[in-house]
Amino acid sequence: MGQLMRHARLAAMASVVVFALVLLAQLPLIANPGYLSHDELQWAAFAGHHGQLPWLSWTRVDVFQYRPLTFNLWLWASRHLFGYPYAFHAVVVGWGAANAAMTCALARRFGIGTWPAACGALLFALGPYAAYVHGWVATMADLAWVSCALLTGLLVRDARSALHAALTASALTLVGLLAKEAAIAIPALLALAWWFDGRTRNWRAATIASGLVAALYLVLRVGPLLHAAREGGFYTPGLQNIGMRWLEYQLFALLPQKFEVATTFVGVGGSVVAAALLWGLLMAALLRTSQTLAAVYLLGGIAALLPVLLLGNSANQYAYGSAALTAMTMADTWPHAPRWGRTVIALVAAITLWHGINVMRELRHAGQLQAVFSPALATAAKERPGLMRLHVTTPADAWRYQRLTHAVPSYRGVAIGERVQLVDGVSNAEYSVLADGRLAPLR
């Protein structure tokens, strides 16, 4: 009896343990002194330091990116937290840890054992996709919609009635869609839960209710989503993109030298072949163990990626929800897999975790540079009117400075705008950007 009680307490505490371990493991992200890209700097400029926040409209459904929940939360957070990056990162990492804890709890509801559920949730949270989301504050939209999907699963499966399940699913789908368009995947995920989890009345009612909300959303938004103005070809949809996008998202986690999924097939040669072979072995292990689990892995991953497979480019944050589902499927496979299958799963998990560590390192490095560079640039902008041409002395970091200077209207009240230009040589530059982000005058 005592052993059973200890097991029950352990199961009840599993999500709490996962939450704490994610926070501990991602302390380097919390302790990041700066930010990754222009997105954070732009929103900090929009939020300003004084006066009324420029809240975004909740009724402008005709814009391409209709995310009033996310954007208004981002404005508020930028106003109050941007100047305190440790606090900002702590909020985001804490949110990600909560998603990992909910992933563990939902896996337990589906019958996965305590240890596999906890390990799968950690694999998800510490892998490259989640590390990127938890370390880049510009991905709050992804944190939000995945939270809604996880909460839907937790509340629907054991809801008191089909009506309660339907109301819960419709409400959370709506909240998710107000956070990001990617929440259109929630009905597809619910449909898979219905198919693979006994086809209960709760899952059926939730799928229908969520699908109706998503259908209404598409009726209101299909025009802007297809035809509204957008930057470049990044968000331009096309059926021809589906195969390449899906392949990138499958292989990226197994390429630990890569920081962003969009570069999966850039300059890696045999590494991609090795990653593809390992992914094939993983699928063989899943199929050998359970055809149902293999189907969940494939179909669930596709369902979670459904809104982004059409896009012209891939992005790490887009696979955040998919990473949760695939990690838990691997965890569910582990206890039943043959020895060779466990070896493959362990190897995939080890590479995925190493990749997550590398992503954390890159995010931390970018933040350290930004924390020095942006204040230095603002000081130089005060002292020198007109165009400022910068030469980056460390070519490997040039892309970081391109991001940190792209369309940033101001930094802490100092106008930047189009005044910054990165140049290749020092002959036409006014400043050199040193290895630590400082600016050194050249003339």
C-alpha positions as CSV (number, residue, x, y, z in Angstrom):
1,M,0.0,0.0,0.0
2,G,2.8,2.4,0.9
3,Q,4.5,1.8,-2.5
4,L,1.2,2.5,-4.3
5,M,0.8,5.8,-2.3
6,R,4.3,6.8,-3.2
7,H,3.7,6.1,-6.8
8,A,0.5,8.1,-6.7
9,R,2.2,11.1,-5.1
10,L,5.0,10.8,-7.7
11,A,2.5,10.8,-10.5
12,A,0.7,13.9,-9.0
13,M,4.0,15.7,-8.6
14,A,5.4,14.8,-12.1
15,S,4.2,18.0,-13.7
16,V,5.5,20.1,-10.8
17,V,8.9,18.4,-11.2
18,V,8.9,19.0,-14.9
19,F,8.1,22.7,-14.4
20,A,11.0,23.1,-11.9
21,L,13.5,21.2,-14.0
22,V,12.7,23.3,-17.1
23,L,13.2,26.5,-15.2
24,L,16.5,25.1,-13.8
25,A,17.8,23.9,-17.2
26,Q,16.9,27.1,-18.9
27,L,18.4,29.5,-16.4
28,P,20.9,30.5,-19.1
29,L,17.9,31.9,-21.1
30,I,16.5,33.7,-18.0
31,A,20.0,35.2,-17.4
32,N,20.2,36.6,-20.9
33,P,21.1,40.3,-20.6
34,G,19.6,41.2,-24.0
35,Y,17.5,40.3,-27.0
36,L,17.8,38.4,-30.3
37,S,16.3,40.6,-33.0
38,H,14.6,43.7,-34.3
39,D,11.2,42.5,-33.2
40,E,11.8,43.1,-29.6
41,L,13.4,46.5,-30.3
42,Q,10.6,47.6,-32.5
43,W,7.9,46.7,-30.0
44,A,9.8,48.5,-27.2
45,A,9.9,51.6,-29.4
46,F,6.1,51.3,-30.2
47,A,5.3,50.9,-26.5
48,G,7.4,53.9,-25.5
49,H,8.1,54.9,-21.9
50,H,5.3,57.4,-21.1
51,G,1.7,58.1,-21.9
52,Q,-1.1,55.9,-23.1
53,L,-0.1,52.6,-24.7
54,P,-1.0,52.4,-28.4
55,W,-3.4,49.5,-28.0
56,L,-4.2,47.5,-31.2
57,S,-7.8,47.1,-32.3
58,W,-9.7,44.0,-31.5
59,T,-12.0,44.5,-34.5
60,R,-9.6,45.0,-37.4
61,V,-10.0,41.5,-38.9
62,D,-9.0,42.8,-42.3
63,V,-5.2,43.0,-41.4
64,F,-2.9,40.2,-42.4
65,Q,-1.6,39.5,-38.8
66,Y,-4.7,39.8,-36.7
67,R,-3.3,38.9,-33.2
68,P,-4.8,41.4,-30.8
69,L,-4.3,39.3,-27.7
70,T,-0.6,38.7,-28.4
71,F,0.1,42.2,-29.7
72,N,-1.5,44.0,-26.8
73,L,0.1,41.7,-24.3
74,W,3.4,42.4,-26.1
75,L,2.9,46.1,-25.9
76,W,2.2,46.0,-22.2
77,A,5.1,43.7,-21.5
78,S,7.5,45.8,-23.6
79,R,6.5,48.9,-21.7
80,H,7.0,47.3,-18.3
81,L,9.6,44.6,-18.9
82,F,11.9,45.6,-21.8
83,G,14.3,47.5,-19.6
84,Y,14.5,44.5,-17.3
85,P,15.5,41.6,-19.7
86,Y,16.1,39.1,-16.9
87,A,12.5,39.6,-15.8
88,F,11.1,39.5,-19.3
89,H,13.0,36.3,-20.1
90,A,11.9,34.8,-16.7
91,V,8.2,35.4,-17.7
92,V,8.6,33.7,-21.1
93,V,10.7,30.8,-19.8
94,G,8.2,30.3,-16.9
95,W,5.4,30.3,-19.5
96,G,7.2,27.7,-21.5
97,A,7.8,25.6,-18.3
98,A,4.1,25.7,-17.6
99,N,3.4,24.4,-21.2
100,A,5.9,21.6,-20.5
101,A,4.1,20.8,-17.2
102,M,0.7,20.7,-19.0
103,T,2.2,18.5,-21.7
104,C,3.3,16.0,-19.0
105,A,-0.2,16.1,-17.4
106,L,-1.9,15.6,-20.7
107,A,0.3,12.6,-21.5
108,R,-0.6,11.1,-18.2
109,R,-4.3,11.6,-19.0
110,F,-3.7,9.6,-22.2
111,G,-2.3,6.7,-20.2
112,I,1.5,7.3,-20.6
113,G,3.5,6.3,-17.6
114,T,4.8,8.8,-15.1
115,W,8.5,8.6,-16.0
116,P,8.0,8.4,-19.8
117,A,5.5,11.4,-19.6
118,A,8.0,13.5,-17.6
119,C,10.9,12.6,-19.8
120,G,8.9,13.3,-22.9
121,A,7.9,16.7,-21.6
122,L,11.5,17.5,-20.8
123,L,12.6,16.4,-24.2
124,F,10.0,18.7,-25.7
125,A,10.9,21.7,-23.5
126,L,14.6,21.4,-23.8
127,G,14.8,20.6,-27.5
128,P,15.7,23.2,-30.2
129,Y,12.2,24.3,-31.1
130,A,11.1,25.0,-27.5
131,A,14.4,26.4,-26.5
132,Y,14.1,29.0,-29.3
133,V,10.5,29.8,-28.3
134,H,11.4,30.1,-24.6
135,G,14.4,32.2,-25.3
136,W,13.0,34.7,-27.8
137,V,10.3,36.9,-26.3
138,A,8.9,37.7,-29.7
139,T,7.3,34.2,-29.8
140,M,4.6,34.8,-27.2
141,A,2.0,34.1,-29.8
142,D,3.3,30.5,-30.1
143,L,3.4,30.1,-26.3
144,A,-0.2,31.3,-26.2
145,W,-1.8,29.1,-28.9
146,V,0.0,26.0,-27.7
147,S,-1.2,26.7,-24.1
148,C,-4.8,26.9,-25.5
149,A,-4.3,23.6,-27.3
150,L,-2.9,21.9,-24.2
151,L,-5.6,23.3,-21.9
152,T,-8.3,22.1,-24.4
153,G,-6.9,18.6,-24.2
154,L,-6.7,18.6,-20.4
155,L,-10.2,20.0,-19.9
156,V,-12.1,18.2,-22.7
157,R,-10.9,14.6,-22.1
158,D,-12.5,14.3,-18.7
159,A,-15.2,17.0,-19.0
160,R,-18.5,16.3,-17.2
161,S,-20.5,16.3,-20.4
162,A,-20.3,16.7,-24.1
163,L,-21.8,20.2,-23.8
164,H,-19.1,21.2,-21.3
165,A,-16.4,19.8,-23.7
166,A,-17.9,21.8,-26.6
167,L,-18.0,25.1,-24.7
168,T,-14.5,24.6,-23.4
169,A,-13.1,23.8,-26.9
170,S,-14.8,26.6,-28.6
171,A,-13.7,29.2,-26.0
172,L,-10.1,28.1,-26.0
173,T,-10.0,27.9,-29.8
174,L,-11.2,31.5,-30.0
175,V,-8.6,32.6,-27.5
176,G,-5.9,30.8,-29.4
177,L,-7.0,32.4,-32.7
178,L,-6.9,35.8,-31.1
179,A,-3.3,35.0,-30.2
180,K,-2.1,33.5,-33.5
181,E,-3.5,32.1,-36.8
182,A,-1.7,28.8,-36.1
183,A,-4.5,28.0,-33.6
184,I,-6.4,26.9,-36.6
185,A,-4.6,23.6,-36.0
186,I,-6.6,23.0,-32.8
187,P,-9.7,21.4,-34.5
188,A,-7.4,19.1,-36.4
189,L,-5.6,18.0,-33.2
190,L,-9.0,17.4,-31.5
191,A,-10.1,15.3,-34.5
192,L,-7.0,13.1,-34.1
193,A,-7.6,12.8,-30.4
194,W,-11.2,11.7,-31.1
195,W,-10.0,9.1,-33.7
196,F,-7.2,7.6,-31.6
197,D,-8.7,7.9,-28.0
198,G,-11.8,5.9,-28.2
199,R,-14.0,8.3,-30.3
200,T,-15.8,9.5,-27.2
201,R,-18.6,12.0,-27.2
202,N,-16.4,14.6,-25.5
203,W,-13.8,14.5,-28.2
204,R,-16.5,14.6,-30.9
205,A,-18.3,17.5,-29.4
206,A,-15.1,19.4,-28.9
207,T,-13.9,18.8,-32.4
208,I,-17.2,20.0,-33.9
209,A,-17.4,23.1,-31.7
210,S,-13.7,24.0,-32.3
211,G,-14.1,23.4,-36.0
212,L,-17.1,25.8,-36.1
213,V,-15.1,28.5,-34.4
214,A,-12.2,27.9,-36.8
215,A,-14.6,28.0,-39.8
216,L,-16.1,31.3,-38.8
217,Y,-12.6,32.7,-38.3
218,L,-11.7,31.6,-41.8
219,V,-14.8,33.2,-43.3
220,L,-13.9,36.5,-41.7
221,R,-10.2,36.2,-42.4
222,V,-9.6,34.2,-45.6
223,G,-9.3,37.4,-47.8
224,P,-6.6,39.1,-45.7
225,L,-4.8,35.8,-45.1
226,L,-4.5,35.2,-48.9
227,H,-4.3,38.7,-50.3
228,A,-3.3,41.3,-47.6
229,A,0.1,43.1,-48.0
230,R,3.0,41.3,-46.4
231,E,6.8,41.6,-46.3
232,G,8.6,39.6,-49.1
233,G,7.7,36.0,-49.8
234,F,8.1,34.7,-46.2
235,Y,4.3,34.5,-45.6
236,T,3.3,33.9,-49.2
237,P,1.4,30.5,-49.3
238,G,1.8,27.9,-52.0
239,L,1.0,24.2,-52.4
240,Q,4.5,23.6,-53.8
241,N,6.0,24.5,-50.4
242,I,4.4,21.7,-48.4
243,G,6.9,19.0,-49.0
244,M,10.0,21.1,-48.4
245,R,8.6,22.7,-45.2
246,W,7.6,19.3,-43.8
247,L,11.0,17.8,-44.5
248,E,12.8,20.8,-42.9
249,Y,10.7,20.4,-39.7
250,Q,11.5,16.7,-39.5
251,L,15.2,16.9,-39.9
252,F,16.1,20.2,-38.2
253,A,16.1,18.7,-34.6
254,L,18.7,16.2,-35.8
255,L,21.1,18.8,-37.1
256,P,22.6,20.2,-33.8
257,Q,24.9,22.7,-35.7
258,K,21.9,24.6,-37.0
259,F,20.3,27.6,-35.2
260,E,17.3,28.1,-37.4
261,V,15.2,25.6,-39.4
262,A,15.2,27.8,-42.5
263,T,18.9,26.9,-43.0
264,T,18.3,23.1,-42.8
265,F,19.6,22.5,-46.3
266,V,22.2,25.2,-46.4
267,G,25.9,24.1,-46.4
268,V,25.6,20.8,-44.5
269,G,26.2,18.1,-47.0
270,G,26.3,14.6,-45.5
271,S,24.8,15.8,-42.2
272,V,21.4,16.0,-43.8
273,V,21.7,12.5,-45.2
274,A,22.7,11.2,-41.7
275,A,19.8,13.1,-40.2
276,A,17.4,11.6,-42.8
277,L,18.7,8.1,-42.1
278,L,18.3,8.5,-38.3
279,W,14.8,9.9,-38.8
280,G,14.0,6.8,-41.0
281,L,15.3,4.5,-38.2
282,L,13.1,6.3,-35.7
283,M,10.0,5.8,-37.9
284,A,11.0,2.1,-38.2
285,A,11.2,1.8,-34.4
286,L,7.7,3.5,-34.1
287,L,6.2,1.2,-36.7
288,R,7.8,-1.9,-35.2
289,T,6.4,-1.0,-31.7
290,S,3.0,0.3,-32.7
291,Q,1.5,1.3,-36.0
292,T,-1.0,3.5,-34.0
293,L,1.9,5.4,-32.4
294,A,3.6,5.8,-35.7
295,A,0.4,7.2,-37.2
296,V,0.0,9.6,-34.2
297,Y,3.6,10.8,-34.7
298,L,3.1,11.5,-38.4
299,L,-0.5,12.7,-38.5
300,G,-0.2,14.6,-35.2
301,G,2.9,16.4,-36.4
302,I,1.2,17.3,-39.7
303,A,-1.9,18.6,-37.9
304,A,0.1,20.8,-35.6
305,L,2.1,22.2,-38.6
306,L,-1.0,22.4,-40.8
307,P,-1.2,26.2,-40.9
308,V,2.5,26.8,-41.8
309,L,3.3,24.1,-44.3
310,L,2.1,26.3,-47.1
311,L,4.4,29.2,-46.3
312,G,7.4,30.3,-48.3
313,N,9.8,29.9,-45.4
314,S,10.1,27.8,-42.2
315,A,10.7,29.2,-38.7
316,N,11.6,27.4,-35.4
317,Q,8.6,28.7,-33.5
318,Y,6.2,27.3,-36.0
319,A,7.1,23.7,-34.9
320,Y,6.6,24.4,-31.2
321,G,3.3,22.6,-30.9
322,S,4.4,19.8,-33.2
323,A,7.5,19.2,-31.0
324,A,5.3,18.7,-28.0
325,L,3.3,16.0,-29.7
326,T,6.2,14.2,-31.3
327,A,8.2,14.1,-28.1
328,M,5.3,12.6,-26.2
329,T,4.8,10.0,-28.9
330,M,8.4,9.0,-28.6
331,A,8.0,8.8,-24.8
332,D,5.0,6.5,-25.2
333,T,6.9,4.3,-27.6
334,W,9.9,3.8,-25.3
335,P,8.6,1.3,-22.7
336,H,7.3,-1.1,-25.5
337,A,10.1,-0.7,-28.1
338,P,12.6,-3.4,-28.8
339,R,16.2,-2.9,-27.7
340,W,17.3,-1.5,-31.0
341,G,14.3,0.8,-31.1
342,R,15.2,2.2,-27.6
343,T,18.7,2.8,-28.8
344,V,17.4,4.8,-31.8
345,I,15.0,6.8,-29.5
346,A,17.8,7.5,-27.0
347,L,20.1,8.7,-29.8
348,V,17.4,10.9,-31.3
349,A,16.7,12.3,-27.8
350,A,20.4,12.9,-27.1
351,I,20.9,14.8,-30.3
352,T,17.7,16.8,-29.8
353,L,18.8,17.8,-26.3
354,W,22.3,18.8,-27.5
355,H,20.7,20.8,-30.2
356,G,18.6,22.6,-27.6
357,I,21.7,23.4,-25.6
358,N,23.3,24.9,-28.8
359,V,20.2,27.0,-29.5
360,M,20.4,28.4,-25.9
361,R,24.0,29.3,-26.4
362,E,23.3,31.1,-29.6
363,L,20.4,33.0,-28.0
364,R,22.6,34.0,-25.0
365,H,25.4,35.1,-27.3
366,A,23.0,37.3,-29.3
367,G,21.6,38.8,-26.2
368,Q,25.0,39.6,-24.8
369,L,25.9,41.4,-28.1
370,Q,22.6,43.3,-28.2
371,A,22.9,44.5,-24.6
372,V,26.2,46.2,-25.5
373,F,25.5,47.2,-29.1
374,S,22.1,48.9,-28.9
375,P,23.0,51.3,-26.1
376,A,26.3,52.1,-27.9
377,L,24.4,52.7,-31.2
378,A,22.0,55.0,-29.4
379,T,24.9,57.0,-27.9
380,A,26.6,57.3,-31.3
381,A,23.3,58.4,-32.9
382,K,23.0,61.2,-30.4
383,E,26.5,62.4,-31.2
384,R,26.6,62.0,-34.9
385,P,23.7,63.3,-37.2
386,G,22.9,61.7,-40.5
387,L,23.9,58.2,-41.8
388,M,26.1,55.9,-39.7
389,R,28.0,53.3,-41.6
390,L,29.1,50.3,-39.5
391,H,31.7,47.6,-40.3
392,V,31.3,44.4,-38.4
393,T,34.7,43.0,-37.4
394,T,33.4,39.5,-36.7
395,P,31.8,38.3,-40.0
396,A,30.0,35.4,-38.2
397,D,28.0,37.9,-36.3
398,A,27.1,40.2,-39.2
399,W,23.6,38.7,-39.6
400,R,22.9,39.4,-35.9
401,Y,23.6,43.1,-36.5
402,Q,21.5,43.1,-39.6
403,R,18.6,42.0,-37.4
404,L,19.4,44.4,-34.6
405,T,19.4,47.4,-37.0
406,H,16.5,46.5,-39.3
407,A,13.6,49.0,-39.2
408,V,14.1,49.9,-35.6
409,P,12.5,53.4,-35.2
410,S,14.3,54.2,-32.0
411,Y,16.1,52.8,-29.0
412,R,15.2,54.2,-25.6
413,G,14.0,57.4,-27.1
414,V,16.9,58.0,-29.5
415,A,15.8,58.0,-33.2
416,I,17.5,55.2,-35.3
417,G,15.3,54.5,-38.3
418,E,17.1,54.3,-41.6
419,R,20.3,56.0,-40.2
420,V,22.3,52.8,-39.9
421,Q,24.0,51.0,-42.8
422,L,26.3,47.9,-42.5
423,V,29.2,48.0,-44.9
424,D,31.8,45.4,-45.9
425,G,35.0,47.4,-45.6
426,V,36.4,50.0,-43.1
427,S,37.2,52.6,-45.8
428,N,33.7,53.9,-45.9
429,A,32.7,53.2,-42.3
430,E,32.3,55.6,-39.5
431,Y,32.4,52.9,-36.8
432,S,33.7,49.4,-36.3
433,V,31.5,47.0,-34.4
434,L,33.9,45.1,-32.1
435,A,33.6,41.4,-31.1
436,D,31.7,42.3,-27.9
437,G,29.3,44.7,-29.6
438,R,31.0,48.0,-28.7
439,L,31.4,50.7,-31.4
440,A,34.9,52.0,-32.2
441,P,35.0,55.3,-34.1
442,L,37.1,55.2,-37.3
443,R,37.1,58.9,-38.1
